[in-house]
Amino acid sequence: MDLEEKLARLPDHPGVYIMHDASGAIIYVGKAASLRNRVRSYFRGQHQPRTQAMVSHVADFEYILTDNEVEALILECNLIKQHRPRYNVSLKDDKSYPYIKITTQEDFPRIQITRSVTRDGSRYFGPYTSAGSLKETLKLLRGLFPIRTCRDTPLQPRSRPCLNAHIGRCLAPCSGQVDRETYREAVDNVIMFLEGRHTALVKELKEQMEAAAANLEFEKAARLRDQLRAVQEVCEKQKLAAASGEDADAIAFAREGEAALGLIFFSRGGKVIGRDHFFLTGSEGLSRGEVMAALLKEYYSRGVEIPPEILLHDEPEDAATIASWLSRLRGGRVNLRVPKRGTKLKLLRLVHENAVSLLQEHLLARRRQEEGSRAALLELQEILELPRLPRRMEAYDISNFQGSSQVGAMAVFVDGRPLPSAYRRFQIKTVRGPNDFASLQEVLSRRFRRAAEQDPHFADLPDFVLIDGGLGQLHAARETMEAMGVGYIPTFGLAKEEELLFRVGTSEPIRLPRESKALQILQHLRDEVHRFAITYHRQKREKTAYRSVLDDIPGVGPKRKKALLRHFGSVAAISKATLEDLLAVEGMNRTVAARILAGLGRRSDGEDSTGSP
């Protein structure tokens, strides 16, 4: 069925439409109150350049019917998150800020730091833009309200508590030193503190302190008094008041050319407690209402906390549907407001001014970085007498441990900056034993063969190749590149320690000055490929070690292996476990536990079967 026939058969019904290009890849996902009207509109009349570009690549489309617009919005967000289509607006962080996570879905919740937010039933607080601020917050929390930080999920009973309990940093629910209700009180106090509800927390602590004193529990009353004083000190330090005493987010964005930045201020209990910003890609040509709608859908679909009120600098497109969707996610009413006067308008103007300032800083820093990178590339071209500016640079490295788990890696710089999406890793298939030269040749032959086969992941050829190593590695690389018909690409080797640069045709190395920008960009490229190779090698070696220890033990399948690793955290910890420790693992029985001990060379009494200490 061709496109025109499919367009003619579109239903007048809410749903989600999915655009595909000629290769079948999803390039755009959208929702509509009427699929017929919305999808047909793309192929009729004039559009913004970005929309026209998208439509020119559409080779096919499909759609999914939903009961209403809210259901369509939910499905749209899920599909965008899953497929990351090229022409949808997306949020890009230029940083990875940490959050505080409290696992409220567990009987005895724990507190931890995370850099990813998921909809797993936990509460997330942050992001914390300052590592120092996060450390101070955690230090204060662990002193005030000692809830657990261990990774046991679910909590495993212990005969003796850990060191944190002995130094007053944990209430030790694992050893039965606290009941669930008392522990939950501590967790609730932590949540109140992190939500910025300091007034309610102060009142709660005062009541608990007075009750403890009335019951002659003077040690408990003294501890509550100290907690109360610490919280009051924090209250005194928090001076930035929001527009009202309620919980709200205030959102604005700034645009300049193709660059756009969204900024969110978090207000809890009437106080601005933090902010976060994102760069928006794919927003060019869209109205401000369309950008604001995309920002809301992208941000709040991440599983972050949703307040009852969201203040907006611009009216979003389809505001009623988005508000209904947010209310469903939150489990309570969410109001989207665009203030026209008063203190809330002043707050939004402040957010917008900050967004403009941050975007200007980013654009200035980017321009300076581009100028610096270009200067370094020009210096490199001149010193090494390269035929053209090395805009695309590739580096290669091999990593192994005594010949095992050999891997190769390729890192890519474009215009002097890393392009992580183009990095590639290779599992060595044809080389046995420690042979870096042969492994390097395998990696290069596979890379350039894939390019010759028009593989889109390898189609772009480099202007410059850097090998992590000296003359030996360089000669091995050049031999393969000549055989593959890409010997014309300038290739150099960079040796560690003395940072000597080698080229084919001479044994004399090139010594670039330490302060040389050209040397610094080569060092950065070499260090990137080395890091990437080492990381992949460690992952592969750990996976191999885990498999070799457990795979041959009867009764240990994928589920039990996963449960073991989740319980103990590492293969090393499993190897030290006793029979009782193994029996505490979910789904474990005595027979399989004894087999695991035997497979690890241990007896059921915990002794080493070899008799060594």
Phi, psi and omega in degrees: 000126182279174186298317182299320179292320179294322178297321181293334184263005181296136180277153174273077191209147175297150178171188180240137177246146186231118181266136178242149172267188185296333180275355181094356181289145177280122182249345178200141174232133179217167177240162182204145171288328175227108179301321182301309184290318186290309184293320179298328184298333179294333185255014179230138173075191183264150180221171174298154182306320182294319179294319178298320178298318180296313182298325180295339180263355182286119176253340181197163174212159174224168179214158178232124180282143175231167182289326183203180183293325180295316177298323178295320180295318178300313180295319179302312181299318180295318181291321177296317180297323183285317189257342181047061183298149186299322188261005173274147174293136178223155178267131178239122175276139171265017182201171176229086184282144179277156174239157167266129182244131175240121186278072186294346179283351181267158179298318177237087186302153177238161181246136181206168177259137177217155176248007177230141180248122179230159180273075183247012180091353179278164173258135180243139179229133183140202002283158177259111183282345179243123178297324178296319179296319179296315181297319179295320179297314180295320179299316179295315182298316183291333175281323183280310187231090189284077175266161191289153176238001181291165187264001183301123178219110355288171182298128181264132180293143179230151176283329178230140179285167180278181183299325182303325179293321182291332180259013175078021180257001179207141180280357175058055175295338182295332181252013175076021182277354179214141178275167186298320183295315180295320180296319180296328176299317178296318179296317179299323178294321177299315182296317178300319180297312183290333177283352181083010180274062185292325181297314178295323180292318178300316179298316180297316181293323178298315180297318179295321180295315180295322179294319179295319179294321180295330179269010179064025176265075192290327178295317178295319180297321179294319178296318178294324177299316179295320177297317180300314181297319180296317179295320179296325177295319177297319179300321181294326181285335183273103186248343185282104184269144177270186186288337180211177180271014184259171174278132180201156168249142177242125190233134174213164175217159179234147180227145171211110184064232180274350183272140177213145181223128176258142182228136181234127171260133179258119177246124179229125181062031178085007180232136176284113187254356179174177179208164176211149178226156183219147171268136184258124175254146178083018183265353183295138180087351180270152176288165180296326178294322178292320179295316180296320178297316180296320179298314180298314183294317181295314186289310187281349174280356181280351180096013180285168179294137180247118179279168180289342180224136177234119181267131187236139178285331180229145177291123181282152173294138177061046185299320183297318180293318180296319179297319178296318178297315179296321179298321178293318179297318184284332187080024180190166185296138175235126179258128172261122184230140173244090185300142179251346181201171173084191186292330179292324176295319178298320178298315181294324176297322178296318178297316181295318178300319178294322179296316178298316181296316180296320180294318178298318178298317181296314182296321178294315179297322180294319179297317179295320179295318180296319179295318179294319179295318180295320178298319179294320180291322177296319177297317179296317179299319182289313184294318184267002178055050181282147182293334178208169181297127182282076183292316176252119181241135178238142177235149183229143178212154177242140179227134175203169177232106182053039176083358182258156177051046183290136178220158173237160181217150176231125175248150186229131170246137174237125184055037174084004182235147180300143174236080186303330181295341180263355178297145178224148177236151187229131171269122183291127187248331190253351185256133176247134180083171183285102179216088183298325183295311180294322179296318179297320179294322177297316181298313182294321180294321178292319181299309185281336173293319178297324178295318180295332179275007178065030174293120184300336179285346182231012188293323182283119179273150182281156171270347187201135178240133178241130178254131176282097182155187183258210185297321181300310178296321181297315180296321178298318180295315182295324179301315180290318182296322176297317181294330181272359178082019179238029180293346180285347182283124179303131185227134181224159174244137179242113181272144181287176177068284182277353179054052179268138181255125182250146175227158181290142176102349179209142178272350179281121181284159175266127179254105177273143178302144182302328182274001182294130176295327178296316178296319182297321180289326176292319178298318179298315179296314179298317180294325179294314181291326178294316178299316182295319179293314181298318180298314179295318180298316180296317178299316182293319181292320178295319179296319179294318180296317180298318182291318185290330181285320192250337190295332184269004182269120179302136178093353179254097177260189182304319182293316180292321178299317180296318179295320179297313182291323178294323183286313187265337176091334182199163178294322180300320180291324178297319183294341180261358186289149173268174178300318180295321179298316181294322181294341179282349180287138181302128177082004183273145173236168187296323182296312181292323178299318178295323177296321179297315178300317180295320179295333179269004180078028182240154174265164182297340178274003175094352180282155174288130184294343179278347181087000179283153183290000000 
